[in-house]
Amino acid sequence: MPRKKSTGKIKLKTHKATSKRFRLTGSGVLVRTKGGKSHLRRRTSDRTKALFTEMIPVEGVKIIRRVKRLAPYMEK
């Protein structure tokens, strides 16, 4: 069976930690999760714990550029 011809394009690997921390909204805005959601939350108030669920838009242009480089296939 003959080999497939290579097109010369290289697949890029997604940085998995970046893809888990950031999302793209439908309008294309990059949002991030808040830290401190996973453990050591027993003494935290319910109001503070509820605020952890919000996603915050990423402001910095350089950070957005870095995230898009680390997760090149992140889609809307």
Backbone hydrogen bonds, N-H to C=O, Kabsch-Sander energy under -0.5 kcal/mol:
donor,donor_aa,acceptor,acceptor_aa,energy
15,H,70,L,-2.6
16,K,14,T,-0.8
19,S,15,H,-1.9
20,K,16,K,-1.5
21,R,17,A,-1.2
22,F,18,T,-1.9
23,R,31,V,-2.2
25,T,29,V,-2.5
28,G,25,T,-1.5
31,V,23,R,-2.7
31,V,29,V,-0.5
32,R,56,I,-2.8
33,T,21,R,-1.4
34,K,52,F,-0.6
44,T,41,R,-0.6
49,K,45,S,-2.3
50,A,46,D,-2.1
51,L,47,R,-1.5
52,F,48,T,-0.8
52,F,49,K,-0.5
53,T,50,A,-1.1
54,E,51,L,-1.1
56,I,32,R,-2.5
58,V,30,L,-3.0
64,I,60,G,-1.9
65,R,61,V,-2.1
66,R,62,K,-2.1
67,V,63,I,-2.5
68,K,64,I,-2.2
69,R,65,R,-1.4
70,L,66,R,-2.2
71,A,67,V,-2.5
74,M,71,A,-1.4
